[in-house]
Amino acid sequence: MKRSGVIGAGIVGLATALSLQESGRQVVLIDRLLPGEGTSSGNAGIISTGAVHPESMPGMWKEIPAMTLNWMAPVRLRPSYLFEFLPWLVRFLRNGNVQTAEQASIAISALSASALEHFQPLLSKAGAQQLIRQHGTLYVYETKAEFAKAKEECAYRDRRGVVYQLLDGVALHKLEPSLSVNLAGAILTPNSAHTISPLALSQKFFELFSQQGGEYIQEQVSGFTCDGSTVAAIQAEQEIDVDEVFVTAGAYSGVLAKQLGSKVPLDTERGYHLMLPRPGMDLHHNLIFPVRGFAATSMQDGLRLAGTVEFAGLDAAPDYSRAEHLAKCAANVLPGLQTKEGVCWMGFRPSVPDSIPVISASPHYQNVFFGFGHGHLGLTQSAITGAILAALAGDKETPVDCEPYRIDRRW
């Protein structure tokens, strides 16, 4: 029986570990944090089956000046990080053309469209179905101009075959009475789902992993012991002998990939959330406000306002004023919201310039595989990523064509 080492115990690593167990492997999971307690614990909880848009869209370059001039813009670049960030930014902007955005949309949709199909077996086996709600996602717009632009960009959804509905302000308010009556409208993707606790979901997956004989080591990985074109062991506080390696360490994956001969332009979109324990409302759908750059999701512990993007690297201190600002943004569209006693959080979204995650065998080591760079869609694409990696390792047919997700693609 092969012994597989999975580095990273976030939702992508956990889903990968479970898929590997299903294929008959003995799996050891390694992370410096407890399973699910890193970035995977703080997301908006959305399983976005209708996600089709890359982050670098045509015309995006016009918004770059606001990233540095407005401290509370939905997308923020800390000036001190500019020179380090510049190579990633150039690649990102280069991807903002019609042809490349279309290719990225196809690759993103291929993963997102079947997200729930791959989640369901894991949810069933882990007894986690009660943590999932499939009520759909509302993309909400405040002005007629914003809504008109969003309807134009629905052409991407049309080409990918995404089911959606257009709602005017009156229909939107009937569907979600907590919203302001003055909103222009929304786009509903009814097949999307959300979890009422991202952390509890990860913990359920880890519980199943352990019940199935999985081993967990809470240590920080520092490197690898290689033997020719194979990796023989993972180096942490101890040396961990393995037959194959899976790098699913989120924003920390770039350093490990580089040690294994693959240089990837991976950066982190630092995201914030504000958890409101007594919000005074319970939303039926999860809400996304694309222009303001945040989402609102009712969870078992309250209402989570999650979002914003901050580019400042892995080492800079959090700026929790960005999380606190989410309350002001939300109050404009949820007039009855109670924002007292909110708890702030910050995490690291692993992002690549073309918005297409790395799900790939190593071109340099025959027993190494990579699964990272999912950006805002880590939860959505976690289960199918695990299924793809297990198929690649077993030399079996993958659920989707893996060519777009290669680690050695042209960046």
C-alpha positions as CSV (number, residue, x, y, z in Angstrom):
1,M,0.0,0.0,0.0
2,K,1.4,3.4,-1.0
3,R,2.0,6.0,1.7
4,S,0.9,9.4,0.5
5,G,2.1,12.6,2.2
6,V,-0.4,15.5,1.9
7,I,1.1,18.8,2.9
8,G,-1.6,21.3,4.0
9,A,-4.7,20.4,6.1
10,G,-7.0,23.1,4.7
11,I,-10.2,22.1,2.8
12,V,-8.2,21.3,-0.4
13,G,-5.7,19.1,1.5
14,L,-8.5,17.3,3.4
15,A,-10.5,16.6,0.3
16,T,-7.3,15.3,-1.4
17,A,-6.5,13.1,1.6
18,L,-10.0,11.6,1.5
19,S,-9.8,10.9,-2.2
20,L,-6.5,9.2,-1.8
21,Q,-7.9,7.0,1.0
22,E,-10.7,6.1,-1.3
23,S,-8.2,4.9,-3.9
24,G,-6.6,2.6,-1.3
25,R,-3.7,4.6,0.0
26,Q,-2.3,5.1,3.5
27,V,-2.3,8.9,4.0
28,V,-0.3,11.1,6.3
29,L,-1.5,14.7,6.6
30,I,0.9,17.4,7.6
31,D,0.3,21.0,8.7
32,R,1.6,23.4,11.2
33,L,-2.0,24.3,12.2
34,L,-4.9,22.0,13.3
35,P,-7.0,20.8,10.3
36,G,-9.2,23.4,8.8
37,E,-8.1,26.2,11.2
38,G,-6.1,28.3,8.7
39,T,-7.6,30.2,5.7
40,S,-10.3,27.5,5.2
41,S,-12.0,28.5,8.4
42,G,-12.6,32.1,7.5
43,N,-14.1,32.1,4.0
44,A,-17.6,33.1,3.1
45,G,-18.7,29.5,3.0
46,I,-20.0,29.6,-0.6
47,I,-19.8,26.6,-2.9
48,S,-20.1,28.6,-6.1
49,T,-21.2,26.2,-8.9
50,G,-21.9,29.1,-11.2
51,A,-18.4,30.7,-10.9
52,V,-17.1,31.4,-14.4
53,H,-15.4,34.8,-14.3
54,P,-11.6,35.1,-13.9
55,E,-10.4,37.9,-11.7
56,S,-8.5,39.6,-14.5
57,M,-11.3,40.8,-16.8
58,P,-11.0,43.0,-19.9
59,G,-10.7,46.6,-18.8
60,M,-9.6,45.7,-15.3
61,W,-6.4,47.9,-15.7
62,K,-8.5,51.0,-15.3
63,E,-9.1,50.2,-11.7
64,I,-5.5,49.8,-10.6
65,P,-4.9,53.4,-9.5
66,A,-7.7,53.2,-7.0
67,M,-5.9,50.2,-5.4
68,T,-3.2,52.5,-4.0
69,L,-5.1,55.8,-3.6
70,N,-8.1,54.6,-1.6
71,W,-7.2,52.8,1.6
72,M,-10.7,51.2,1.9
73,A,-11.2,50.2,-1.7
74,P,-12.5,46.6,-2.2
75,V,-9.1,45.8,-3.7
76,R,-6.1,47.3,-1.9
77,L,-2.4,47.2,-2.7
78,R,-0.2,48.4,0.2
79,P,2.3,50.8,-1.3
80,S,5.2,49.2,0.6
81,Y,4.5,45.9,-1.3
82,L,4.4,47.4,-4.8
83,F,7.9,46.5,-6.0
84,E,7.7,42.9,-4.8
85,F,4.2,42.6,-6.2
86,L,4.9,44.2,-9.6
87,P,5.8,41.0,-11.5
88,W,2.6,39.3,-10.4
89,L,0.6,42.4,-11.3
90,V,2.0,42.6,-14.8
91,R,1.1,39.0,-15.4
92,F,-2.4,39.6,-14.0
93,L,-3.0,42.6,-16.3
94,R,-1.6,40.7,-19.3
95,N,-4.4,38.1,-18.7
96,G,-7.1,40.7,-18.9
97,N,-7.8,40.4,-22.6
98,V,-10.8,38.9,-24.3
99,Q,-9.1,35.7,-25.5
100,T,-7.3,34.8,-22.3
101,A,-10.2,35.7,-20.1
102,E,-12.4,33.3,-22.2
103,Q,-9.9,30.5,-21.8
104,A,-9.7,31.1,-18.0
105,S,-13.5,31.1,-17.8
106,I,-13.7,27.7,-19.5
107,A,-11.1,26.2,-17.1
108,I,-12.7,27.7,-14.0
109,S,-16.2,26.6,-15.0
110,A,-15.0,23.1,-15.7
111,L,-14.1,22.8,-12.0
112,S,-17.0,24.8,-10.4
113,A,-19.8,23.3,-12.4
114,S,-19.4,19.8,-10.9
115,A,-18.3,21.0,-7.4
116,L,-21.4,19.6,-5.6
117,E,-21.3,16.4,-7.6
118,H,-17.8,15.7,-6.1
119,F,-18.7,17.1,-2.6
120,Q,-21.8,14.9,-2.1
121,P,-20.0,11.5,-1.6
122,L,-17.6,13.2,0.9
123,L,-20.5,14.9,2.7
124,S,-22.5,11.7,2.9
125,K,-19.6,9.5,4.2
126,A,-18.6,12.2,6.7
127,G,-22.1,12.8,7.9
128,A,-21.8,16.5,7.1
129,Q,-24.9,17.0,5.0
130,Q,-26.5,19.1,7.8
131,L,-23.7,21.7,7.3
132,I,-24.8,22.5,3.7
133,R,-27.6,24.6,2.4
134,Q,-28.5,24.8,-1.3
135,H,-30.5,28.0,-1.5
136,G,-28.6,29.7,-4.3
137,T,-26.4,32.8,-4.4
138,L,-27.6,36.4,-5.1
139,Y,-25.2,38.8,-6.8
140,V,-26.6,42.1,-5.7
141,Y,-26.2,45.5,-7.4
142,E,-27.1,48.9,-6.0
143,T,-27.3,51.1,-9.1
144,K,-28.8,50.7,-12.6
145,A,-25.4,51.2,-14.2
146,E,-23.8,48.4,-12.1
147,F,-26.7,46.1,-12.8
148,A,-26.5,46.8,-16.6
149,K,-22.8,46.0,-16.7
150,A,-23.4,42.8,-14.7
151,K,-26.1,41.7,-17.2
152,E,-23.6,42.2,-20.0
153,E,-21.1,40.0,-18.3
154,C,-23.7,37.3,-18.0
155,A,-22.6,36.4,-21.5
156,Y,-19.9,34.3,-19.8
157,R,-22.6,32.4,-17.9
158,D,-24.5,31.9,-21.1
159,R,-21.5,30.4,-22.9
160,R,-20.8,28.1,-19.9
161,G,-24.4,27.0,-19.6
162,V,-24.9,28.4,-16.1
163,V,-28.5,28.5,-14.9
164,Y,-29.3,32.0,-13.5
165,Q,-32.2,34.4,-13.1
166,L,-32.3,38.2,-13.4
167,L,-34.3,39.9,-10.6
168,D,-35.3,43.5,-10.4
169,G,-35.3,45.5,-7.2
170,V,-38.8,44.6,-6.2
171,A,-38.4,40.9,-6.8
172,L,-35.1,40.9,-5.0
173,H,-36.6,42.5,-1.9
174,K,-39.4,39.9,-1.8
175,L,-36.8,37.2,-2.0
176,E,-34.6,38.7,0.8
177,P,-36.7,41.2,2.8
178,S,-33.7,42.2,4.9
179,L,-32.2,43.9,1.9
180,S,-32.7,47.6,1.2
181,V,-35.8,48.4,-1.0
182,N,-33.7,50.8,-3.1
183,L,-31.4,48.2,-4.8
184,A,-31.3,48.0,-8.6
185,G,-31.5,44.2,-8.9
186,A,-29.6,40.9,-8.6
187,I,-28.5,37.8,-10.5
188,L,-29.5,34.6,-8.8
189,T,-27.6,31.4,-9.4
190,P,-30.0,28.9,-7.8
191,N,-27.7,25.8,-7.9
192,S,-25.0,27.3,-5.7
193,A,-24.8,26.2,-2.0
194,H,-23.1,27.3,1.2
195,T,-21.9,25.8,4.4
196,I,-23.1,27.1,7.8
197,S,-19.6,26.5,9.2
198,P,-16.5,26.1,7.1
199,L,-14.5,25.1,10.2
200,A,-17.1,22.4,11.2
201,L,-17.1,21.1,7.6
202,S,-13.3,20.7,7.7
203,Q,-13.5,19.1,11.1
204,K,-16.0,16.5,9.9
205,F,-13.8,15.7,7.0
206,F,-10.8,15.3,9.3
207,E,-12.9,13.1,11.6
208,L,-13.6,10.8,8.7
209,F,-10.0,10.9,7.6
210,S,-8.9,9.7,11.1
211,Q,-11.6,7.0,11.3
212,Q,-10.3,5.6,8.1
213,G,-6.8,5.2,9.5
214,G,-5.3,8.5,8.4
215,E,-2.3,9.9,10.3
216,Y,-1.9,13.5,11.2
217,I,1.4,15.3,12.0
218,Q,1.2,18.9,13.3
219,E,4.6,20.2,12.1
220,Q,5.8,22.8,9.6
221,V,7.3,21.3,6.5
222,S,10.7,22.7,5.6
223,G,11.8,20.7,2.6
224,F,12.3,17.3,0.9
225,T,14.7,14.5,0.7
226,C,15.1,13.5,-2.9
227,D,16.5,10.5,-4.6
228,G,17.0,11.2,-8.3
229,S,13.6,11.9,-9.8
230,T,11.6,10.9,-6.8
231,V,11.0,12.4,-3.3
232,A,11.8,9.9,-0.6
233,A,10.8,11.9,2.4
234,I,9.2,15.1,3.7
235,Q,11.4,17.2,6.0
236,A,9.7,18.6,9.1
237,E,10.7,18.4,12.7
238,Q,11.1,14.8,11.8
239,E,11.8,13.1,8.5
240,I,8.6,11.6,7.1
241,D,9.0,8.7,4.7
242,V,6.5,8.7,1.9
243,D,6.0,7.1,-1.5
244,E,4.4,10.2,-3.0
245,V,3.8,13.8,-2.1
246,F,0.9,16.2,-2.6
247,V,1.5,19.9,-2.1
248,T,-1.9,21.5,-1.1
249,A,-0.5,24.1,1.3
250,G,-2.5,27.1,-0.1
251,A,-0.6,30.4,-0.1
252,Y,2.5,28.6,1.3
253,S,2.7,26.2,-1.6
254,G,4.9,28.4,-3.8
255,V,8.0,28.0,-1.7
256,L,7.6,24.2,-1.6
257,A,6.9,24.0,-5.3
258,K,10.1,26.0,-6.0
259,Q,12.1,23.6,-3.9
260,L,10.7,20.9,-6.2
261,G,11.9,22.7,-9.3
262,S,8.6,24.5,-10.2
263,K,8.5,28.2,-9.9
264,V,4.9,29.5,-9.8
265,P,3.8,33.2,-9.6
266,L,1.8,32.6,-6.5
267,D,0.7,35.5,-4.3
268,T,-1.8,36.0,-1.6
269,E,-5.1,38.0,-1.7
270,R,-5.4,38.7,2.0
271,G,-9.1,38.4,2.8
272,Y,-10.9,39.7,5.9
273,H,-14.1,38.8,7.6
274,L,-16.3,40.2,10.4
275,M,-18.4,37.7,12.3
276,L,-21.5,39.2,13.8
277,P,-22.9,37.0,16.6
278,R,-26.3,38.8,16.9
279,P,-27.0,40.4,13.5
280,G,-30.7,40.7,14.0
281,M,-31.5,38.9,10.7
282,D,-31.2,35.5,9.1
283,L,-30.5,35.5,5.3
284,H,-32.0,32.7,3.3
285,H,-29.5,33.0,0.4
286,N,-25.8,33.9,0.5
287,L,-25.3,37.4,-0.8
288,I,-22.4,38.7,-2.9
289,F,-21.9,42.4,-3.5
290,P,-19.4,42.4,-6.4
291,V,-18.9,46.2,-6.5
292,R,-18.3,46.6,-2.8
293,G,-16.2,43.4,-2.8
294,F,-17.8,41.4,0.0
295,A,-20.3,38.6,0.8
296,A,-22.8,38.0,3.5
297,T,-23.6,34.5,4.7
298,S,-25.8,33.4,7.6
299,M,-23.9,30.7,9.6
300,Q,-24.6,28.7,12.7
301,D,-22.6,31.3,14.8
302,G,-24.1,34.4,13.3
303,L,-23.7,36.5,10.1
304,R,-20.4,36.5,8.4
305,L,-19.3,39.5,6.3
306,A,-16.4,38.3,4.3
307,G,-14.3,39.8,1.5
308,T,-12.1,42.6,0.3
309,V,-8.7,41.9,-1.3
310,E,-5.4,43.2,0.1
311,F,-2.1,42.6,-1.5
312,A,0.6,42.9,1.2
313,G,2.3,39.5,1.2
314,L,2.4,36.8,3.9
315,D,4.4,38.7,6.6
316,A,2.7,42.1,7.0
317,A,0.5,42.7,10.0
318,P,-3.3,42.5,9.5
319,D,-5.2,45.7,9.0
320,Y,-8.4,44.9,10.8
321,S,-9.9,48.2,10.0
322,R,-10.7,46.6,6.6
323,A,-12.8,44.0,8.4
324,E,-14.5,46.6,10.5
325,H,-15.2,48.6,7.4
326,L,-17.3,45.7,6.1
327,A,-20.0,46.6,8.7
328,K,-20.3,50.0,7.2
329,C,-20.6,48.6,3.7
330,A,-23.2,46.0,4.8
331,A,-25.3,48.6,6.7
332,N,-25.9,50.4,3.3
333,V,-27.6,47.4,1.9
334,L,-28.9,45.6,5.0
335,P,-30.5,48.5,6.9
336,G,-31.6,46.4,10.0
337,L,-28.2,44.9,10.6
338,Q,-26.8,44.8,14.1
339,T,-23.0,45.1,14.0
340,K,-22.1,45.1,17.7
341,E,-19.6,42.6,19.1
342,G,-18.2,41.7,15.7
343,V,-15.1,39.5,15.6
344,C,-12.4,40.3,13.0
345,W,-10.3,37.7,11.1
346,M,-7.8,37.7,8.3
347,G,-6.6,34.9,6.0
348,F,-4.5,34.2,2.9
349,R,-6.1,33.3,-0.4
350,P,-3.6,31.6,-2.7
351,S,-3.8,33.4,-6.1
352,V,-2.2,33.0,-9.5
353,P,-2.4,35.7,-12.2
354,D,-4.7,33.8,-14.6
355,S,-7.2,32.6,-11.9
356,I,-6.7,29.0,-13.0
357,P,-5.5,26.8,-10.1
358,V,-2.5,24.5,-10.3
359,I,-3.8,20.9,-10.3
360,S,-0.9,19.0,-11.7
361,A,1.7,16.3,-11.7
362,S,5.3,17.6,-11.2
363,P,7.3,17.8,-14.5
364,H,10.5,17.1,-12.4
365,Y,9.5,14.4,-9.9
366,Q,7.5,11.4,-10.8
367,N,5.9,11.0,-7.4
368,V,4.9,14.7,-6.7
369,F,1.6,16.4,-7.3
370,F,0.3,19.9,-6.8
371,G,-3.1,21.4,-5.9
372,F,-3.1,25.1,-5.0
373,G,-3.8,28.6,-6.3
374,H,-7.6,28.5,-6.1
375,G,-8.0,32.1,-5.1
376,H,-11.6,32.8,-3.9
377,L,-12.8,29.3,-5.0
378,G,-10.8,27.0,-2.7
379,L,-13.9,25.7,-1.0
380,T,-15.8,25.4,-4.2
381,Q,-13.1,23.5,-6.1
382,S,-11.7,21.5,-3.2
383,A,-13.5,18.2,-3.7
384,I,-13.0,18.0,-7.5
385,T,-9.3,19.0,-7.0
386,G,-8.9,16.0,-4.6
387,A,-10.5,13.7,-7.1
388,I,-8.3,15.0,-9.9
389,L,-5.1,14.5,-7.9
390,A,-6.0,11.0,-6.8
391,A,-6.7,10.1,-10.5
392,L,-3.4,11.6,-11.6
393,A,-1.5,9.7,-9.0
394,G,-3.3,6.5,-9.9
395,D,-2.7,7.0,-13.6
396,K,-6.5,7.0,-14.2
397,E,-8.8,9.2,-16.2
398,T,-9.4,12.5,-14.6
399,P,-12.8,14.2,-14.2
400,V,-11.8,17.0,-16.5
401,D,-9.0,17.7,-19.0
402,C,-6.1,18.7,-16.8
403,E,-4.1,20.6,-19.5
404,P,-5.2,24.1,-18.4
405,Y,-4.1,23.4,-14.8
406,R,-0.5,22.3,-15.5
407,I,2.1,23.8,-13.2
408,D,4.5,24.2,-16.2
409,R,2.1,26.2,-18.3
410,R,3.1,29.6,-19.7
411,W,2.7,32.1,-17.0
